[in-house]
Amino acid sequence: MKDKTLSVSAIQEGTVIDHIPANSLFDVINILKLDKLKSQITFGSNFLSKQLGRKAIVKIEGKFFSAEEINRISLVAPQAKLNIIHDYSVTEKHIVEVPDTIEGIAKCMNPKCITNNENVSTKFKVVDKQNVALKCHYCEKITDRKHLEIL
């Protein structure tokens, strides 16, 4: 009988994003603009997870993320974990954390907000890190995760 196991190769240098909620995989791909990268990218979804039930994972060869990019991840996958890979080994582990403030990453859901009508960068105070709820610095409208739109 032929072995039908498919293995995913390890990456030599880069980042693995693990513990992404399965339904947030494509949000993470879009937020990080991974479709624009020329690097090798491997992703999978609906893996069993004790913590999440179902999870997704993304491996990006040769890519290391800036603080702003990590902040973007935290908005759609606040429990994600980043593993930094050097020479095929995990050299660093980071738990993604939702920061206290978010600037220039998300859109205010209030159509009358100055940020939606003038050339003003968005700025939010995070009022609920667990469920990701953002309070606009300008109009004070709360944008919850369901209405979150990434810029």
N, CA, C and O atoms as a DFTB+ gen file, in Angstrom:
604 C
 N C O
     1  1       0.840      -1.182       0.000
     2  2       0.000       0.000       0.000
     3  2       0.884       1.243       0.000
     4  3       1.873       1.319       0.729
     5  1       0.518       2.196      -0.814
     6  2       1.306       3.416      -0.971
     7  2       1.010       4.397       0.174
     8  3      -0.141       4.570       0.576
     9  1       2.069       5.032       0.691
    10  2       1.910       6.043       1.737
    11  2       1.354       7.313       1.115
    12  3       1.946       7.859       0.185
    13  1       0.234       7.783       1.614
    14  2      -0.402       8.974       1.059
    15  2      -0.255      10.179       1.981
    16  3      -1.060      11.109       1.922
    17  1       0.761      10.168       2.827
    18  2       1.015      11.279       3.723
    19  2       1.736      12.379       2.961
    20  3       2.711      12.120       2.255
    21  1       1.262      13.584       3.105
    22  2       1.897      14.737       2.478
    23  2       2.579      15.536       3.577
    24  3       1.936      15.934       4.548
    25  1       3.856      15.768       3.432
    26  2       4.559      16.537       4.453
    27  2       4.868      17.929       3.926
    28  3       5.055      18.138       2.728
    29  1       4.913      18.860       4.842
    30  2       5.247      20.237       4.508
    31  2       6.676      20.471       4.944
    32  3       7.027      20.225       6.098
    33  1       7.496      20.939       4.034
    34  2       8.903      21.108       4.353
    35  2       9.125      22.221       5.370
    36  3       8.383      23.201       5.433
    37  1      10.163      22.031       6.154
    38  2      10.563      23.034       7.131
    39  2      11.153      24.234       6.391
    40  3      11.629      24.109       5.263
    41  1      11.117      25.389       7.037
    42  2      11.750      26.562       6.433
    43  2      13.100      26.799       7.100
    44  3      13.272      26.559       8.295
    45  1      14.045      27.271       6.309
    46  2      15.387      27.509       6.833
    47  2      15.440      28.805       7.621
    48  3      15.976      28.838       8.729
    49  1      14.883      29.883       7.052
    50  2      14.879      31.203       7.687
    51  2      13.506      31.809       7.462
    52  3      12.992      31.768       6.344
    53  1      12.909      32.365       8.490
    54  2      11.621      33.021       8.295
    55  2      10.758      32.965       9.531
    56  3      11.252      32.877      10.655
    57  1       9.452      33.018       9.304
    58  2       8.494      33.115      10.395
    59  2       7.369      32.115      10.198
    60  3       6.884      31.910       9.085
    61  1       6.968      31.503      11.291
    62  2       5.779      30.654      11.313
    63  2       4.763      31.349      12.214
    64  3       5.060      31.676      13.363
    65  1       3.571      31.570      11.684
    66  2       2.476      32.135      12.479
    67  2       1.546      30.975      12.800
    68  3       0.955      30.371      11.904
    69  1       1.424      30.672      14.076
    70  2       0.646      29.525      14.527
    71  2      -0.507      30.014      15.404
    72  3      -0.533      31.171      15.822
    73  1      -1.432      29.145      15.669
    74  2      -2.591      29.429      16.522
    75  2      -3.456      30.562      15.973
    76  3      -3.966      31.396      16.721
    77  1      -3.605      30.570      14.666
    78  2      -4.540      31.489      14.014
    79  2      -5.902      30.803      14.033
    80  3      -5.995      29.645      13.627
    81  1      -6.957      31.469      14.487
    82  2      -8.275      30.841      14.373
    83  2      -8.528      30.470      12.906
    84  3      -8.251      31.268      12.011
    85  1      -9.048      29.272      12.660
    86  2      -9.216      28.770      11.290
    87  2      -9.976      29.760      10.415
    88  3      -9.645      29.926       9.241
    89  1     -10.988      30.416      10.970
    90  2     -11.785      31.356      10.165
    91  2     -11.092      32.698       9.957
    92  3     -11.641      33.569       9.283
    93  1      -9.904      32.883      10.516
    94  2      -9.160      34.139      10.354
    95  2      -7.950      33.997       9.431
    96  3      -7.222      34.967       9.222
    97  1      -7.724      32.806       8.876
    98  2      -6.545      32.577       8.048
    99  2      -6.436      33.584       6.909
   100  3      -5.392      34.215       6.743
   101  1      -7.487      33.742       6.133
   102  2      -7.400      34.627       4.968
   103  2      -7.364      36.100       5.378
   104  3      -6.858      36.935       4.628
   105  1      -7.896      36.429       6.560
   106  2      -7.741      37.789       7.083
   107  2      -6.266      38.079       7.353
   108  3      -5.775      39.161       7.031
   109  1      -5.557      37.112       7.945
   110  2      -4.126      37.282       8.214
   111  2      -3.365      37.409       6.893
   112  3      -2.491      38.266       6.766
   113  1      -3.682      36.578       5.926
   114  2      -3.021      36.645       4.615
   115  2      -3.244      38.005       3.963
   116  3      -2.314      38.583       3.402
   117  1      -4.471      38.519       4.033
   118  2      -4.788      39.828       3.446
   119  2      -4.123      40.971       4.202
   120  3      -3.543      41.867       3.590
   121  1      -4.202      40.944       5.513
   122  2      -3.628      42.016       6.335
   123  2      -2.128      42.167       6.098
   124  3      -1.608      43.280       6.017
   125  1      -1.442      41.030       5.989
   126  2       0.007      41.063       5.806
   127  2       0.417      41.171       4.344
   128  3       1.605      41.225       4.024
   129  1      -0.591      41.201       3.445
   130  2      -0.338      41.304       2.005
   131  2       0.614      40.199       1.528
   132  3       1.519      40.435       0.728
   133  1       0.381      38.996       2.041
   134  2       1.258      37.878       1.696
   135  2       1.171      37.499       0.230
   136  3       2.096      36.892      -0.310
   137  1       0.067      37.851      -0.420
   138  2      -0.064      37.566      -1.849
   139  2       0.912      38.385      -2.691
   140  3       1.139      38.061      -3.856
   141  1       1.489      39.439      -2.120
   142  2       2.445      40.289      -2.836
   143  2       3.888      39.816      -2.666
   144  3       4.774      40.258      -3.398
   145  1       4.130      38.923      -1.707
   146  2       5.493      38.460      -1.445
   147  2       5.956      37.484      -2.512
   148  3       5.149      36.752      -3.085
   149  1       7.232      37.474      -2.773
   150  2       7.831      36.529      -3.709
   151  2       8.378      35.314      -2.959
   152  3       8.867      34.371      -3.581
   153  1       8.298      35.332      -1.639
   154  2       8.805      34.238      -0.803
   155  2       7.921      33.012      -0.907
   156  3       6.761      33.089      -1.313
   157  1       8.495      31.879      -0.531
   158  2       7.702      30.656      -0.423
   159  2       6.795      30.779       0.789
   160  3       7.261      31.079       1.888
   161  1       5.503      30.550       0.595
   162  2       4.528      30.631       1.672
   163  2       3.733      29.333       1.684
   164  3       3.230      28.878       0.657
   165  1       3.635      28.754       2.869
   166  2       2.833      27.555       3.043
   167  2       1.787      27.868       4.097
   168  3       2.109      28.413       5.153
   169  1       0.529      27.524       3.813
   170  2      -0.493      27.721       4.842
   171  2      -1.466      26.553       4.827
   172  3      -1.670      25.885       3.814
   173  1      -2.054      26.340       5.986
   174  2      -3.044      25.282       6.129
   175  2      -4.075      25.700       7.143
   176  3      -3.824      26.555       7.992
   177  1      -5.236      25.091       7.049
   178  2      -6.330      25.464       7.937
   179  2      -7.059      24.226       8.435
   180  3      -6.930      23.133       7.883
   181  1      -7.818      24.431       9.481
   182  2      -8.663      23.403      10.097
   183  2      -7.873      22.255      10.719
   184  3      -8.336      21.115      10.743
   185  1      -6.671      22.566      11.223
   186  2      -5.930      21.597      12.012
   187  2      -6.566      21.546      13.400
   188  3      -7.018      22.570      13.913
   189  1      -6.601      20.368      14.004
   190  2      -7.150      20.251      15.356
   191  2      -6.273      21.009      16.336
   192  3      -5.046      20.966      16.247
   193  1      -6.910      21.706      17.275
   194  2      -6.201      22.479      18.287
   195  2      -6.958      22.366      19.606
   196  3      -8.163      22.609      19.662
   197  1      -6.246      21.996      20.660
   198  2      -6.873      21.928      21.985
   199  2      -7.353      23.300      22.424
   200  3      -8.403      23.431      23.052
   201  1      -6.569      24.329      22.087
   202  2      -6.856      25.703      22.512
   203  2      -7.986      26.343      21.702
   204  3      -8.841      27.019      22.274
   205  1      -8.003      26.143      20.389
   206  2      -8.936      26.855      19.514
   207  2     -10.023      25.972      18.896
   208  3     -10.956      26.487      18.280
   209  1      -9.915      24.675      19.051
   210  2     -10.817      23.778      18.339
   211  2     -10.243      23.474      16.967
   212  3      -9.803      22.356      16.700
   213  1     -10.250      24.481      16.095
   214  2      -9.632      24.402      14.770
   215  2      -8.701      25.593      14.611
   216  3      -9.036      26.708      15.011
   217  1      -7.544      25.358      14.034
   218  2      -6.577      26.445      13.858
   219  2      -6.001      26.424      12.458
   220  3      -6.163      25.465      11.703
   221  1      -5.318      27.521      12.136
   222  2      -4.595      27.650      10.877
   223  2      -3.142      27.973      11.197
   224  3      -2.810      28.385      12.309
   225  1      -2.286      27.780      10.204
   226  2      -0.864      28.059      10.357
   227  2      -0.343      28.621       9.033
   228  3      -0.805      28.233       7.960
   229  1       0.625      29.541       9.120
   230  2       1.259      30.117       7.927
   231  2       2.776      30.074       8.140
   232  3       3.276      30.475       9.190
   233  1       3.496      29.583       7.130
   234  2       4.969      29.584       7.151
   235  2       5.443      30.474       6.018
   236  3       5.034      30.301       4.870
   237  1       6.315      31.438       6.344
   238  2       6.819      32.361       5.331
   239  2       8.345      32.292       5.332
   240  3       8.996      32.662       6.309
   241  1       8.893      31.819       4.239
   242  2      10.343      31.717       4.100
   243  2      10.940      33.106       3.899
   244  3      10.471      33.874       3.059
   245  1      11.988      33.428       4.682
   246  2      12.746      34.655       4.478
   247  2      12.049      35.934       4.909
   248  3      12.486      37.017       4.521
   249  1      10.985      35.854       5.692
   250  2      10.255      37.064       6.100
   251  2      10.216      37.161       7.613
   252  3       9.877      36.205       8.311
   253  1      10.574      38.344       8.104
   254  2      10.493      38.657       9.526
   255  2       9.627      39.902       9.643
   256  3       9.779      40.832       8.852
   257  1       8.731      39.936      10.606
   258  2       7.712      40.974      10.674
   259  2       8.103      42.149      11.550
   260  3       8.758      41.990      12.580
   261  1       7.684      43.348      11.114
   262  2       7.882      44.569      11.902
   263  2       6.821      44.627      12.997
   264  3       5.857      43.861      12.974
   265  1       6.998      45.531      13.949
   266  2       6.016      45.710      15.030
   267  2       4.648      46.079      14.453
   268  3       3.626      45.606      14.951
   269  1       4.613      46.912      13.416
   270  2       3.335      47.311      12.807
   271  2       2.622      46.104      12.195
   272  3       1.407      45.962      12.330
   273  1       3.371      45.250      11.532
   274  2       2.768      44.060      10.945
   275  2       2.228      43.126      12.023
   276  3       1.162      42.532      11.861
   277  1       2.967      43.001      13.121
   278  2       2.509      42.170      14.230
   279  2       1.234      42.766      14.831
   280  3       0.323      42.025      15.198
   281  1       1.161      44.099      14.935
   282  2      -0.062      44.745      15.408
   283  2      -1.232      44.410      14.489
   284  3      -2.349      44.201      14.960
   285  1      -0.986      44.358      13.190
   286  2      -2.047      44.006      12.241
   287  2      -2.560      42.591      12.515
   288  3      -3.768      42.352      12.520
   289  1      -1.636      41.660      12.741
   290  2      -2.023      40.280      13.030
   291  2      -2.911      40.234      14.270
   292  3      -3.914      39.521      14.292
   293  1      -2.548      40.987      15.290
   294  2      -3.270      40.928      16.562
   295  2      -4.732      41.356      16.437
   296  3      -5.561      40.948      17.249
   297  1      -5.058      42.166      15.439
   298  2      -6.432      42.627      15.285
   299  2      -7.368      41.515      14.816
   300  3      -8.552      41.531      15.153
   301  1      -6.868      40.561      14.053
   302  2      -7.721      39.480      13.542
   303  2      -7.400      38.118      14.159
   304  3      -8.203      37.188      14.073
   305  1      -6.232      38.004      14.777
   306  2      -5.834      36.750      15.416
   307  2      -5.089      37.061      16.706
   308  3      -3.883      36.829      16.800
   309  1      -5.812      37.592      17.717
   310  2      -5.133      38.057      18.934
   311  2      -4.427      36.965      19.732
   312  3      -3.598      37.285      20.584
   313  1      -4.718      35.704      19.492
   314  2      -4.050      34.628      20.216
   315  2      -2.952      33.946      19.400
   316  3      -2.427      32.910      19.807
   317  1      -2.609      34.522      18.257
   318  2      -1.583      33.931      17.393
   319  2      -0.218      33.936      18.072
   320  3       0.064      34.746      18.956
   321  1       0.610      33.010      17.629
   322  2       1.984      32.927      18.123
   323  2       2.922      32.975      16.924
   324  3       2.663      32.349      15.896
   325  1       4.013      33.722      17.064
   326  2       5.012      33.814      16.005
   327  2       6.253      33.053      16.448
   328  3       6.751      33.228      17.559
   329  1       6.733      32.209      15.554
   330  2       7.982      31.500      15.782
   331  2       8.981      31.986      14.742
   332  3       8.737      31.899      13.539
   333  1      10.101      32.494      15.219
   334  2      11.165      32.977      14.340
   335  2      12.115      31.811      14.101
   336  3      12.601      31.183      15.042
   337  1      12.370      31.533      12.821
   338  2      13.173      30.381      12.437
   339  2      14.514      30.852      11.851
   340  3      14.556      31.700      10.959
   341  1      15.602      30.281      12.375
   342  2      16.948      30.485      11.825
   343  2      17.594      29.106      11.716
   344  3      17.597      28.334      12.674
   345  1      18.134      28.810      10.554
   346  2      18.805      27.535      10.304
   347  2      17.927      26.343      10.721
   348  3      18.382      25.424      11.402
   349  1      16.660      26.386      10.295
   350  2      15.660      25.338      10.511
   351  2      15.221      25.159      11.964
   352  3      14.471      24.228      12.259
   353  1      15.662      26.016      12.871
   354  2      15.284      25.878      14.280
   355  2      14.560      27.124      14.773
   356  3      14.828      28.237      14.322
   357  1      13.640      26.913      15.708
   358  2      12.951      28.039      16.333
   359  2      13.936      28.718      17.274
   360  3      14.429      28.104      18.220
   361  1      14.221      30.002      17.005
   362  2      15.164      30.741      17.852
   363  2      14.458      31.743      18.758
   364  3      15.002      32.162      19.780
   365  1      13.244      32.122      18.374
   366  2      12.457      33.049      19.197
   367  2      10.990      32.678      19.075
   368  3      10.541      32.201      18.033
   369  1      10.241      32.906      20.165
   370  2       8.791      32.736      20.143
   371  2       8.167      34.012      20.677
   372  3       8.608      34.565      21.684
   373  1       7.142      34.465      19.989
   374  2       6.438      35.670      20.416
   375  2       4.943      35.384      20.432
   376  3       4.401      34.814      19.486
   377  1       4.291      35.780      21.501
   378  2       2.833      35.731      21.529
   379  2       2.363      37.090      21.038
   380  3       2.783      38.127      21.551
   381  1       1.500      37.076      20.054
   382  2       0.969      38.327      19.513
   383  2       0.083      38.949      20.582
   384  3      -0.763      38.274      21.168
   385  1       0.280      40.227      20.832
   386  2      -0.531      40.928      21.821
   387  2      -1.178      42.142      21.176
   388  3      -0.559      42.865      20.395
   389  1      -2.433      42.342      21.526
   390  2      -3.127      43.532      21.042
   391  2      -2.545      44.726      21.808
   392  3      -2.571      44.731      23.039
   393  1      -2.027      45.726      21.112
   394  2      -1.438      46.881      21.804
   395  2      -2.519      47.775      22.423
   396  3      -3.708      47.595      22.158
   397  1      -2.101      48.730      23.242
   398  2      -3.045      49.651      23.882
   399  2      -3.639      50.639      22.888
   400  3      -4.785      51.065      23.033
   401  1      -2.851      51.002      21.876
   402  2      -3.338      51.918      20.846
   403  2      -3.015      51.352      19.466
   404  3      -2.033      50.633      19.281
   405  1      -3.860      51.695      18.513
   406  2      -3.682      51.278      17.119
   407  2      -3.729      52.547      16.279
   408  3      -4.685      53.318      16.372
   409  1      -2.707      52.771      15.460
   410  2      -2.670      53.965      14.615
   411  2      -2.461      53.584      13.155
   412  3      -1.550      52.830      12.813
   413  1      -3.332      54.125      12.300
   414  2      -3.166      53.990      10.862
   415  2      -3.341      52.584      10.313
   416  3      -2.914      52.310       9.191
   417  1      -3.951      51.695      11.065
   418  2      -4.099      50.307      10.620
   419  2      -5.555      49.968      10.314
   420  3      -5.846      49.280       9.335
   421  1      -6.466      50.454      11.154
   422  2      -7.890      50.124      11.010
   423  2      -8.692      51.365      10.652
   424  3      -8.290      52.496      10.926
   425  1      -9.837      51.119      10.034
   426  2     -10.738      52.196       9.630
   427  2     -11.810      52.390      10.702
   428  3     -12.306      51.414      11.263
   429  1     -12.168      53.638      10.989
   430  2     -13.268      53.922      11.914
   431  2     -14.579      53.577      11.217
   432  3     -14.772      53.907      10.047
   433  1     -15.472      52.917      11.933
   434  2     -16.737      52.504      11.314
   435  2     -17.752      53.639      11.206
   436  3     -18.801      53.475      10.582
   437  1     -17.448      54.796      11.813
   438  2     -18.349      55.945      11.749
   439  2     -18.117      56.694      10.431
   440  3     -17.054      57.287      10.246
   441  1     -19.088      56.678       9.519
   442  2     -18.890      57.347       8.223
   443  2     -18.689      58.859       8.349
   444  3     -18.155      59.488       7.436
   445  1     -19.113      59.445       9.470
   446  2     -18.966      60.891       9.671
   447  2     -17.657      61.265      10.376
   448  3     -17.366      62.447      10.562
   449  1     -16.878      60.265      10.764
   450  2     -15.606      60.525      11.450
   451  2     -14.677      61.309      10.523
   452  3     -14.671      61.101       9.309
   453  1     -13.904      62.202      11.106
   454  2     -12.969      63.029      10.340
   455  2     -11.981      62.161       9.555
   456  3     -11.531      62.550       8.477
   457  1     -11.643      60.982      10.100
   458  2     -10.677      60.104       9.417
   459  2     -11.236      59.522       8.127
   460  3     -10.476      59.069       7.272
   461  1     -12.553      59.529       7.980
   462  2     -13.182      59.029       6.756
   463  2     -13.506      60.151       5.771
   464  3     -13.979      59.892       4.664
   465  1     -13.254      61.392       6.174
   466  2     -13.611      62.524       5.323
   467  2     -12.479      63.510       5.067
   468  3     -12.580      64.360       4.183
   469  1     -11.415      63.400       5.828
   470  2     -10.246      64.267       5.671
   471  2      -9.003      63.380       5.601
   472  3      -9.074      62.177       5.855
   473  1      -7.895      63.970       5.262
   474  2      -6.637      63.227       5.219
   475  2      -6.040      63.171       6.626
   476  3      -5.005      63.778       6.902
   477  1      -6.719      62.423       7.512
   478  2      -6.300      62.286       8.905
   479  2      -6.124      60.796       9.190
   480  3      -7.028      60.000       8.937
   481  1      -4.977      60.429       9.708
   482  2      -4.698      59.035      10.028
   483  2      -5.537      58.582      11.222
   484  3      -5.759      59.346      12.161
   485  1      -5.994      57.344      11.178
   486  2      -6.816      56.836      12.273
   487  2      -5.988      56.583      13.521
   488  3      -4.793      56.296      13.455
   489  1      -6.656      56.696      14.657
   490  2      -6.018      56.443      15.944
   491  2      -7.098      55.903      16.874
   492  3      -8.164      56.501      17.016
   493  1      -6.814      54.778      17.501
   494  2      -7.775      54.140      18.385
   495  2      -7.140      53.770      19.706
   496  3      -5.948      53.473      19.781
   497  1      -7.959      53.792      20.755
   498  2      -7.600      53.203      22.038
   499  2      -8.273      51.836      22.061
   500  3      -9.462      51.724      21.764
   501  1      -7.526      50.805      22.409
   502  2      -8.101      49.468      22.492
   503  2      -8.828      49.372      23.829
   504  3      -8.214      49.475      24.891
   505  1     -10.149      49.171      23.762
   506  2     -10.960      49.115      24.980
   507  2     -11.303      47.679      25.389
   508  3     -11.738      47.448      26.517
   509  1     -11.114      46.722      24.492
   510  2     -11.344      45.316      24.809
   511  2     -10.345      44.484      24.009
   512  3     -10.526      44.254      22.813
   513  1      -9.296      44.039      24.684
   514  2      -8.245      43.278      23.997
   515  2      -8.683      41.856      23.663
   516  3      -8.276      41.309      22.638
   517  1      -9.492      41.266      24.498
   518  2      -9.942      39.886      24.279
   519  2     -10.785      39.773      23.015
   520  3     -10.552      38.889      22.191
   521  1     -11.762      40.664      22.857
   522  2     -12.672      40.618      21.711
   523  2     -12.310      41.618      20.618
   524  3     -12.984      41.673      19.589
   525  1     -11.281      42.392      20.817
   526  2     -10.792      43.425      19.911
   527  2     -11.882      44.458      19.618
   528  3     -12.616      44.359      18.634
   529  1     -11.960      45.445      20.500
   530  2     -12.858      46.585      20.310
   531  2     -12.017      47.853      20.422
   532  3     -11.235      48.015      21.358
   533  1     -12.193      48.754      19.445
   534  2     -11.368      49.956      19.340
   535  2     -12.222      51.206      19.471
   536  3     -13.265      51.321      18.827
   537  1     -11.783      52.141      20.302
   538  2     -12.487      53.415      20.471
   539  2     -11.726      54.493      19.710
   540  3     -10.546      54.735      19.964
   541  1     -12.417      55.136      18.775
   542  2     -11.789      56.154      17.944
   543  2     -11.364      57.356      18.789
   544  3     -12.127      57.847      19.621
   545  1     -10.165      57.810      18.568
   546  2      -9.620      58.967      19.271
   547  2     -10.389      60.248      18.915
   548  3     -10.482      61.159      19.738
   549  1     -10.932      60.323      17.713
   550  2     -11.572      61.548      17.234
   551  2     -13.069      61.594      17.505
   552  3     -13.563      62.583      18.048
   553  1     -13.801      60.546      17.138
   554  2     -15.264      60.590      17.271
   555  2     -15.780      59.752      18.437
   556  3     -16.962      59.814      18.773
   557  1     -14.894      58.967      19.055
   558  2     -15.195      58.113      20.202
   559  2     -16.148      56.959      19.899
   560  3     -16.671      56.336      20.823
   561  1     -16.379      56.667      18.630
   562  2     -17.211      55.532      18.228
   563  2     -16.416      54.250      18.460
   564  3     -15.214      54.203      18.201
   565  1     -17.094      53.209      18.949
   566  2     -16.445      51.916      19.164
   567  2     -16.570      51.080      17.892
   568  3     -17.668      50.888      17.370
   569  1     -15.453      50.595      17.406
   570  2     -15.432      49.673      16.278
   571  2     -15.115      48.300      16.851
   572  3     -14.031      48.077      17.390
   573  1     -16.068      47.382      16.730
   574  2     -15.836      46.035      17.242
   575  2     -15.241      45.147      16.144
   576  3     -15.132      45.553      14.987
   577  1     -14.870      43.955      16.527
   578  2     -14.184      43.043      15.595
   579  2     -15.051      42.710      14.384
   580  3     -14.537      42.544      13.278
   581  1     -16.349      42.614      14.588
   582  2     -17.260      42.280      13.500
   583  2     -17.269      43.372      12.419
   584  3     -17.469      43.080      11.240
   585  1     -17.052      44.628      12.828
   586  2     -17.075      45.766      11.885
   587  2     -15.681      46.262      11.513
   588  3     -15.538      47.273      10.825
   589  1     -14.661      45.552      11.968
   590  2     -13.281      45.967      11.752
   591  2     -12.910      45.875      10.277
   592  3     -13.110      44.849       9.628
   593  1     -12.365      46.973       9.768
   594  2     -11.870      47.007       8.384
   595  2     -10.431      47.484       8.426
   596  3     -10.144      48.570       8.930
   597  1      -9.535      46.680       7.902
   598  2      -8.115      46.995       7.912
   599  2      -7.792      47.872       6.702
   600  3      -8.278      47.636       5.596
   601  1      -6.958      48.891       6.940
   602  2      -6.564      49.804       5.857
   603  2      -5.416      49.225       5.049
   604  3      -4.951      49.853       4.098
